[in-house]
Amino acid sequence: MKIHYWLGSFLLLAACSAVSSGPAPEPPPIVKPVKTVARKTPTPPAAVKAPTADKASAPAKTPTPPKAASEQKLPPGMKRVTKESQQKRVEANKLRPRPIKNEDTEAAKAKGKIVGPIVTFAGAARADGNPTEPIGKTGKGVPIFLNHVGSGFFVVVEAKPGYSNLEPGRSIFQHDPKDPSKRPDLQIQVDRPMGDGSEAVCDARPPRFGGIPAISPMSFAENQRVSAALNDLSCRFETFIESDASCTNAPNGDFSFLSDDSTVQFCMVVARKWRFAEGDTTVSVRMRDREGNPGPISQFVLRREPRPTRPPRTAATVTPTPVRRRP
């Protein structure tokens, strides 16, 4: 019996050791629990509370209203635009019918009456087209325009029909060295030379630029010298027949003739080659209508005064700072 007991125990021990020596089974995978996030319900915005009467509230700032156009200051030489002036400009820019000749023109000419166009403006304007106000008048009532350089501005002439009621002529150059009757409709002259006073006619383009000779005393006599000087100056002008396309500006900045009743405008840029001399230069101008009838003479004075020279600045003397030595 003991033999069978020990033999059975030995076989049971051998079987348990064989089972334990085999490969260990793999553990089951660990499944992590999924966290569920609860959705947040959006909180409605809090209602704005109306200010109560018992709480003092800061007074609201009232914006300062802009100044009225009638209270604003304008730069020198600028005029304020009014409804009346705008209406006049609109009427002036409307298409005008061609004027009809006055029936009494020939009878008036026979009596010595001047029947040609009337010069409505003769003077200077700035290079940007804005008008300049005269600084005064001579003893004969001729306006005086001031300029410190003698160039870099406009000379402007405007005209309207005169007694003949014929349109002012528009030609600025009609020259024949053998026929002094050939003249432009714009007849303008100066009593002092401009630039170098060159005798060449209309030398206003390359390769040679020249000045304009003087006619002193003033004369519109029919001779070759006067005709050449008239052509030499008038050929440097440009003609404008529409107020909306002129060389000058209205107070509101739009292109406009300087006179409301003008029907034609002539503008010349005064270049350095034919600039005005220092002192007073009298400019005389008259216009002819389309039949060659001259109008009355208009004048203005261009005064060139050099700017006062500033005293030379004295350079400050630099005093050297003594070098300090450490003790």
C-alpha positions as a Markdown table, in Angstrom:
| # | Residue | x | y | z |
|---|---|---|---|---|
| 1 | Met | 0.0 | 0.0 | 0.0 |
| 2 | Lys | 2.8 | 2.4 | 0.9 |
| 3 | Ile | 4.4 | 1.7 | -2.4 |
| 4 | His | 1.3 | 2.6 | -4.3 |
| 5 | Tyr | 0.9 | 5.7 | -2.2 |
| 6 | Trp | 4.3 | 7.1 | -2.9 |
| 7 | Leu | 4.2 | 6.1 | -6.6 |
| 8 | Gly | 0.9 | 8.0 | -7.0 |
| 9 | Ser | 2.4 | 11.0 | -5.2 |
| 10 | Phe | 5.4 | 11.0 | -7.5 |
| 11 | Leu | 3.3 | 10.8 | -10.6 |
| 12 | Leu | 1.1 | 13.7 | -9.4 |
| 13 | Leu | 4.1 | 15.8 | -8.7 |
| 14 | Ala | 5.6 | 15.2 | -12.1 |
| 15 | Ala | 2.3 | 16.1 | -13.8 |
| 16 | Cys | 2.1 | 19.5 | -11.9 |
| 17 | Ser | 5.7 | 20.4 | -12.8 |
| 18 | Ala | 5.0 | 19.8 | -16.6 |
| 19 | Val | 2.0 | 22.0 | -16.6 |
| 20 | Ser | 3.8 | 24.8 | -14.8 |
| 21 | Ser | 6.8 | 24.7 | -17.2 |
| 22 | Gly | 4.6 | 25.5 | -20.4 |
| 23 | Pro | 4.0 | 29.0 | -21.9 |
| 24 | Ala | 1.9 | 31.2 | -19.7 |
| 25 | Pro | -1.4 | 32.3 | -21.3 |
| 26 | Glu | -1.6 | 36.0 | -22.4 |
| 27 | Pro | -3.7 | 38.3 | -20.1 |
| 28 | Pro | -6.8 | 39.7 | -21.6 |
| 29 | Pro | -6.5 | 43.3 | -23.0 |
| 30 | Ile | -7.4 | 46.1 | -20.6 |
| 31 | Val | -10.2 | 48.2 | -21.9 |
| 32 | Lys | -10.2 | 51.8 | -20.7 |
| 33 | Pro | -13.5 | 53.3 | -19.9 |
| 34 | Val | -14.5 | 56.2 | -22.2 |
| 35 | Lys | -15.2 | 59.5 | -20.4 |
| 36 | Thr | -18.4 | 61.2 | -21.5 |
| 37 | Val | -18.2 | 65.0 | -21.5 |
| 38 | Ala | -21.5 | 66.7 | -20.6 |
| 39 | Arg | -22.5 | 69.5 | -23.0 |
| 40 | Lys | -22.7 | 73.0 | -21.5 |
| 41 | Thr | -25.8 | 74.9 | -22.0 |
| 42 | Pro | -24.8 | 78.6 | -23.1 |
| 43 | Thr | -25.8 | 81.1 | -20.6 |
| 44 | Pro | -28.0 | 83.9 | -22.0 |
| 45 | Pro | -26.4 | 87.4 | -21.9 |
| 46 | Ala | -27.4 | 89.4 | -19.0 |
| 47 | Ala | -29.9 | 92.2 | -19.8 |
| 48 | Val | -28.6 | 95.7 | -19.7 |
| 49 | Lys | -30.0 | 97.5 | -16.9 |
| 50 | Ala | -31.5 | 100.9 | -17.6 |
| 51 | Pro | -29.9 | 103.7 | -15.5 |
| 52 | Thr | -32.1 | 104.5 | -12.6 |
| 53 | Ala | -33.1 | 108.0 | -11.7 |
| 54 | Asp | -31.4 | 107.7 | -8.3 |
| 55 | Lys | -27.9 | 107.1 | -9.7 |
| 56 | Ala | -26.1 | 110.0 | -11.1 |
| 57 | Ser | -25.0 | 109.5 | -14.7 |
| 58 | Ala | -22.2 | 111.4 | -16.5 |
| 59 | Pro | -23.5 | 114.1 | -18.9 |
| 60 | Ala | -23.1 | 113.2 | -22.6 |
| 61 | Lys | -20.5 | 115.2 | -24.6 |
| 62 | Thr | -22.2 | 117.3 | -27.3 |
| 63 | Pro | -20.0 | 117.5 | -30.4 |
| 64 | Thr | -19.0 | 121.0 | -31.4 |
| 65 | Pro | -20.8 | 121.9 | -34.7 |
| 66 | Pro | -18.5 | 123.0 | -37.6 |
| 67 | Lys | -18.4 | 126.6 | -38.4 |
| 68 | Ala | -20.7 | 127.9 | -41.1 |
| 69 | Ala | -19.2 | 128.6 | -44.5 |
| 70 | Ser | -19.9 | 132.3 | -44.0 |
| 71 | Glu | -17.8 | 132.3 | -40.8 |
| 72 | Gln | -14.7 | 130.6 | -42.2 |
| 73 | Lys | -11.8 | 132.7 | -43.2 |
| 74 | Leu | -10.6 | 132.6 | -46.8 |
| 75 | Pro | -7.0 | 133.0 | -48.0 |
| 76 | Pro | -6.1 | 136.4 | -49.5 |
| 77 | Gly | -7.4 | 136.9 | -53.1 |
| 78 | Met | -10.3 | 134.4 | -52.7 |
| 79 | Lys | -13.9 | 135.5 | -52.8 |
| 80 | Arg | -16.8 | 133.8 | -51.1 |
| 81 | Val | -19.2 | 131.8 | -53.3 |
| 82 | Thr | -22.8 | 132.9 | -52.9 |
| 83 | Lys | -26.0 | 131.7 | -54.5 |
| 84 | Glu | -26.2 | 134.8 | -56.6 |
| 85 | Ser | -22.6 | 134.4 | -58.0 |
| 86 | Gln | -23.3 | 130.7 | -58.7 |
| 87 | Gln | -26.4 | 131.6 | -60.6 |
| 88 | Lys | -24.6 | 134.3 | -62.6 |
| 89 | Arg | -21.9 | 131.7 | -63.5 |
| 90 | Val | -24.4 | 129.2 | -64.6 |
| 91 | Glu | -26.1 | 131.8 | -66.8 |
| 92 | Ala | -22.7 | 132.9 | -68.2 |
| 93 | Asn | -21.8 | 129.3 | -69.1 |
| 94 | Lys | -25.0 | 128.7 | -71.1 |
| 95 | Leu | -24.7 | 128.5 | -74.9 |
| 96 | Arg | -25.0 | 132.0 | -76.1 |
| 97 | Pro | -26.5 | 132.9 | -79.5 |
| 98 | Arg | -24.1 | 134.5 | -82.0 |
| 99 | Pro | -24.4 | 138.3 | -81.4 |
| 100 | Ile | -25.9 | 140.4 | -84.2 |
| 101 | Lys | -24.1 | 143.5 | -85.4 |
| 102 | Asn | -25.5 | 146.8 | -84.1 |
| 103 | Glu | -27.1 | 148.7 | -87.0 |
| 104 | Asp | -25.7 | 152.0 | -85.8 |
| 105 | Thr | -22.1 | 150.7 | -85.8 |
| 106 | Glu | -21.0 | 152.4 | -89.1 |
| 107 | Ala | -22.7 | 155.7 | -88.1 |
| 108 | Ala | -21.0 | 155.6 | -84.7 |
| 109 | Lys | -17.6 | 154.9 | -86.4 |
| 110 | Ala | -18.1 | 157.9 | -88.7 |
| 111 | Lys | -18.5 | 160.1 | -85.6 |
| 112 | Gly | -15.3 | 158.8 | -84.1 |
| 113 | Lys | -16.9 | 156.5 | -81.5 |
| 114 | Ile | -14.9 | 153.4 | -80.4 |
| 115 | Val | -17.1 | 150.4 | -81.2 |
| 116 | Gly | -14.8 | 147.4 | -80.6 |
| 117 | Pro | -14.7 | 144.9 | -77.7 |
| 118 | Ile | -14.4 | 146.0 | -74.1 |
| 119 | Val | -11.7 | 144.6 | -71.9 |
| 120 | Thr | -13.4 | 143.2 | -68.8 |
| 121 | Phe | -10.2 | 142.1 | -67.0 |
| 122 | Ala | -6.5 | 142.8 | -67.5 |
| 123 | Gly | -4.1 | 141.9 | -64.8 |
| 124 | Ala | -2.2 | 139.1 | -63.1 |
| 125 | Ala | -3.1 | 135.7 | -61.6 |
| 126 | Arg | -1.1 | 133.2 | -59.6 |
| 127 | Ala | 0.5 | 130.2 | -61.2 |
| 128 | Asp | -2.3 | 128.0 | -59.7 |
| 129 | Gly | -5.0 | 130.0 | -61.5 |
| 130 | Asn | -6.3 | 131.9 | -58.5 |
| 131 | Pro | -6.7 | 135.7 | -58.9 |
| 132 | Thr | -4.5 | 138.2 | -57.1 |
| 133 | Glu | -5.9 | 141.4 | -55.8 |
| 134 | Pro | -4.2 | 144.7 | -56.8 |
| 135 | Ile | -2.3 | 146.4 | -54.0 |
| 136 | Gly | -3.5 | 149.8 | -55.0 |
| 137 | Lys | -4.0 | 152.2 | -57.9 |
| 138 | Thr | -2.0 | 154.9 | -59.6 |
| 139 | Gly | -3.0 | 158.5 | -59.6 |
| 140 | Lys | -4.9 | 157.8 | -62.9 |
| 141 | Gly | -6.8 | 154.9 | -61.4 |
| 142 | Val | -4.7 | 152.1 | -63.0 |
| 143 | Pro | -4.5 | 149.0 | -60.8 |
| 144 | Ile | -1.1 | 147.9 | -59.5 |
| 145 | Phe | -0.2 | 144.2 | -59.2 |
| 146 | Leu | 2.8 | 143.2 | -57.1 |
| 147 | Asn | 5.3 | 140.4 | -57.8 |
| 148 | His | 8.7 | 139.9 | -56.2 |
| 149 | Val | 10.2 | 137.7 | -58.9 |
| 150 | Gly | 8.9 | 139.0 | -62.2 |
| 151 | Ser | 8.0 | 135.6 | -63.6 |
| 152 | Gly | 6.1 | 132.4 | -62.7 |
| 153 | Phe | 2.5 | 133.8 | -62.9 |
| 154 | Phe | -0.2 | 134.5 | -65.5 |
| 155 | Val | -1.0 | 137.6 | -67.3 |
| 156 | Val | -4.7 | 137.4 | -68.0 |
| 157 | Val | -6.9 | 139.4 | -70.5 |
| 158 | Glu | -10.7 | 139.0 | -70.9 |
| 159 | Ala | -13.1 | 140.8 | -73.2 |
| 160 | Lys | -16.7 | 141.0 | -74.2 |
| 161 | Pro | -18.5 | 142.6 | -77.2 |
| 162 | Gly | -18.6 | 146.4 | -77.3 |
| 163 | Tyr | -20.8 | 148.9 | -79.1 |
| 164 | Ser | -20.7 | 146.9 | -82.3 |
| 165 | Asn | -22.1 | 143.9 | -80.5 |
| 166 | Leu | -19.7 | 141.7 | -82.5 |
| 167 | Glu | -17.7 | 138.9 | -80.9 |
| 168 | Pro | -14.1 | 139.7 | -79.9 |
| 169 | Gly | -11.5 | 138.3 | -82.2 |
| 170 | Arg | -9.4 | 135.3 | -81.1 |
| 171 | Ser | -6.2 | 135.6 | -83.2 |
| 172 | Ile | -3.0 | 136.0 | -81.4 |
| 173 | Phe | -0.5 | 136.1 | -84.3 |
| 174 | Gln | -0.8 | 137.8 | -87.7 |
| 175 | His | 2.5 | 139.1 | -88.9 |
| 176 | Asp | 3.9 | 140.2 | -92.2 |
| 177 | Pro | 7.3 | 141.9 | -92.2 |
| 178 | Lys | 6.2 | 144.0 | -95.2 |
| 179 | Asp | 2.6 | 144.8 | -94.1 |
| 180 | Pro | 2.2 | 146.7 | -90.8 |
| 181 | Ser | -1.6 | 146.3 | -91.0 |
| 182 | Lys | -1.3 | 142.6 | -90.2 |
| 183 | Arg | -1.9 | 142.5 | -86.5 |
| 184 | Pro | -3.5 | 140.1 | -84.0 |
| 185 | Asp | -6.9 | 140.7 | -82.5 |
| 186 | Leu | -5.2 | 140.7 | -79.0 |
| 187 | Gln | -3.1 | 143.8 | -79.1 |
| 188 | Ile | -0.9 | 144.1 | -76.0 |
| 189 | Gln | 2.3 | 146.0 | -75.3 |
| 190 | Val | 4.7 | 147.1 | -72.5 |
| 191 | Asp | 6.5 | 150.3 | -71.9 |
| 192 | Arg | 9.7 | 148.6 | -70.6 |
| 193 | Pro | 11.5 | 145.6 | -72.1 |
| 194 | Met | 10.7 | 142.2 | -70.9 |
| 195 | Gly | 13.7 | 139.8 | -70.6 |
| 196 | Asp | 16.5 | 140.8 | -73.0 |
| 197 | Gly | 14.1 | 142.9 | -75.1 |
| 198 | Ser | 14.9 | 140.9 | -78.3 |
| 199 | Glu | 13.7 | 142.5 | -81.6 |
| 200 | Ala | 13.0 | 139.0 | -83.1 |
| 201 | Val | 9.3 | 138.4 | -83.5 |
| 202 | Cys | 7.7 | 135.5 | -81.5 |
| 203 | Asp | 11.0 | 134.0 | -80.3 |
| 204 | Ala | 9.3 | 132.1 | -77.6 |
| 205 | Arg | 10.2 | 128.5 | -78.7 |
| 206 | Pro | 13.5 | 126.6 | -79.0 |
| 207 | Pro | 16.1 | 126.7 | -80.1 |
| 208 | Arg | 16.2 | 130.4 | -79.2 |
| 209 | Phe | 14.2 | 132.1 | -76.5 |
| 210 | Gly | 14.1 | 135.9 | -76.4 |
| 211 | Gly | 12.3 | 138.8 | -74.7 |
| 212 | Ile | 9.9 | 141.5 | -75.8 |
| 213 | Pro | 10.8 | 145.0 | -76.9 |
| 214 | Ala | 9.2 | 148.0 | -75.3 |
| 215 | Ile | 6.9 | 150.6 | -76.9 |
| 216 | Ser | 7.4 | 153.9 | -75.0 |
| 217 | Pro | 5.4 | 156.0 | -75.0 |
| 218 | Met | 2.4 | 153.8 | -75.6 |
| 219 | Ser | 1.3 | 153.7 | -79.3 |
| 220 | Phe | -0.9 | 151.6 | -81.5 |
| 221 | Ala | 0.2 | 153.5 | -84.7 |
| 222 | Glu | 0.2 | 151.5 | -87.9 |
| 223 | Asn | 3.9 | 151.0 | -88.5 |
| 224 | Gln | 6.1 | 148.0 | -88.7 |
| 225 | Arg | 7.9 | 148.5 | -85.3 |
| 226 | Val | 4.6 | 148.6 | -83.4 |
| 227 | Ser | 3.1 | 145.7 | -85.3 |
| 228 | Ala | 6.2 | 143.5 | -84.7 |
| 229 | Ala | 6.1 | 144.3 | -80.9 |
| 230 | Leu | 2.4 | 143.5 | -80.7 |
| 231 | Asn | 2.8 | 140.1 | -82.4 |
| 232 | Asp | 5.9 | 139.3 | -80.3 |
| 233 | Leu | 3.9 | 139.6 | -77.1 |
| 234 | Ser | 0.5 | 138.3 | -78.1 |
| 235 | Cys | 1.9 | 135.1 | -79.7 |
| 236 | Arg | 2.8 | 133.9 | -76.2 |
| 237 | Phe | -0.8 | 133.8 | -75.1 |
| 238 | Glu | -3.4 | 131.0 | -75.3 |
| 239 | Thr | -7.0 | 131.5 | -76.1 |
| 240 | Phe | -9.9 | 130.2 | -74.0 |
| 241 | Ile | -13.5 | 130.5 | -75.2 |
| 242 | Glu | -15.3 | 128.5 | -72.5 |
| 243 | Ser | -15.4 | 129.6 | -68.9 |
| 244 | Asp | -15.4 | 125.9 | -67.7 |
| 245 | Ala | -12.1 | 125.4 | -69.5 |
| 246 | Ser | -10.2 | 128.6 | -68.6 |
| 247 | Cys | -6.8 | 129.1 | -67.1 |
| 248 | Thr | -8.2 | 130.7 | -63.9 |
| 249 | Asn | -10.3 | 129.5 | -61.0 |
| 250 | Ala | -13.4 | 130.5 | -59.2 |
| 251 | Pro | -13.4 | 130.8 | -55.4 |
| 252 | Asn | -14.8 | 127.3 | -55.1 |
| 253 | Gly | -11.9 | 125.9 | -57.2 |
| 254 | Asp | -13.7 | 125.3 | -60.5 |
| 255 | Phe | -12.3 | 126.7 | -63.7 |
| 256 | Ser | -14.0 | 130.0 | -64.5 |
| 257 | Phe | -13.4 | 133.4 | -66.2 |
| 258 | Leu | -12.5 | 136.1 | -63.7 |
| 259 | Ser | -15.3 | 138.3 | -64.9 |
| 260 | Asp | -18.9 | 137.0 | -65.2 |
| 261 | Asp | -19.7 | 138.8 | -68.5 |
| 262 | Ser | -16.5 | 137.8 | -70.3 |
| 263 | Thr | -16.8 | 135.8 | -73.5 |
| 264 | Val | -13.2 | 135.1 | -74.3 |
| 265 | Gln | -10.0 | 134.9 | -72.3 |
| 266 | Phe | -6.3 | 135.1 | -73.1 |
| 267 | Cys | -3.6 | 133.8 | -70.7 |
| 268 | Met | 0.2 | 134.0 | -70.9 |
| 269 | Val | 2.7 | 132.2 | -68.5 |
| 270 | Val | 5.5 | 134.7 | -67.7 |
| 271 | Ala | 8.7 | 132.7 | -68.1 |
| 272 | Arg | 12.1 | 133.7 | -66.9 |
| 273 | Lys | 13.3 | 134.5 | -70.5 |
| 274 | Trp | 10.7 | 137.3 | -70.8 |
| 275 | Arg | 10.2 | 138.2 | -67.1 |
| 276 | Phe | 9.3 | 141.7 | -66.0 |
| 277 | Ala | 12.1 | 144.1 | -65.0 |
| 278 | Glu | 12.4 | 145.5 | -61.5 |
| 279 | Gly | 10.2 | 148.5 | -60.9 |
| 280 | Asp | 6.9 | 149.5 | -62.5 |
| 281 | Thr | 5.9 | 148.2 | -66.0 |
| 282 | Thr | 2.8 | 149.6 | -67.6 |
| 283 | Val | 0.9 | 147.0 | -69.7 |
| 284 | Ser | -1.6 | 148.4 | -72.3 |
| 285 | Val | -4.1 | 146.2 | -74.1 |
| 286 | Arg | -7.0 | 146.5 | -76.5 |
| 287 | Met | -9.1 | 144.1 | -78.5 |
| 288 | Arg | -10.5 | 143.9 | -82.0 |
| 289 | Asp | -13.8 | 142.4 | -83.0 |
| 290 | Arg | -14.2 | 139.9 | -85.8 |
| 291 | Glu | -14.5 | 142.7 | -88.3 |
| 292 | Gly | -11.3 | 144.4 | -87.1 |
| 293 | Asn | -12.9 | 147.2 | -85.1 |
| 294 | Pro | -10.6 | 148.1 | -82.1 |
| 295 | Gly | -12.0 | 148.7 | -78.7 |
| 296 | Pro | -11.0 | 151.0 | -75.8 |
| 297 | Ile | -7.5 | 150.7 | -74.2 |
| 298 | Ser | -7.2 | 149.1 | -70.8 |
| 299 | Gln | -4.0 | 149.3 | -68.6 |
| 300 | Phe | -2.5 | 147.8 | -65.5 |
| 301 | Val | 0.9 | 148.2 | -63.7 |
| 302 | Leu | 3.1 | 145.2 | -62.8 |
| 303 | Arg | 5.3 | 146.2 | -59.9 |
| 304 | Arg | 8.4 | 144.0 | -59.3 |
| 305 | Glu | 9.9 | 144.6 | -55.9 |
| 306 | Pro | 12.7 | 142.3 | -54.8 |
| 307 | Arg | 12.2 | 140.7 | -51.4 |
| 308 | Pro | 14.1 | 142.4 | -48.6 |
| 309 | Thr | 17.4 | 140.7 | -47.9 |
| 310 | Arg | 17.8 | 139.2 | -44.5 |
| 311 | Pro | 20.9 | 140.1 | -42.5 |
| 312 | Pro | 23.6 | 137.5 | -42.5 |
| 313 | Arg | 23.5 | 135.2 | -39.6 |
| 314 | Thr | 26.6 | 135.3 | -37.4 |
| 315 | Ala | 27.9 | 131.9 | -36.4 |
| 316 | Ala | 28.1 | 131.3 | -32.7 |
| 317 | Thr | 31.6 | 130.8 | -31.4 |
| 318 | Val | 32.1 | 127.5 | -29.7 |
| 319 | Thr | 34.1 | 127.8 | -26.4 |
| 320 | Pro | 36.0 | 124.5 | -25.7 |
| 321 | Thr | 35.3 | 122.9 | -22.4 |
| 322 | Pro | 38.4 | 122.5 | -20.3 |
| 323 | Val | 39.4 | 118.9 | -19.6 |
| 324 | Arg | 38.9 | 117.9 | -16.0 |
| 325 | Arg | 41.5 | 115.7 | -14.5 |
| 326 | Arg | 40.8 | 113.3 | -11.7 |
| 327 | Pro | 42.6 | 114.1 | -8.5 |
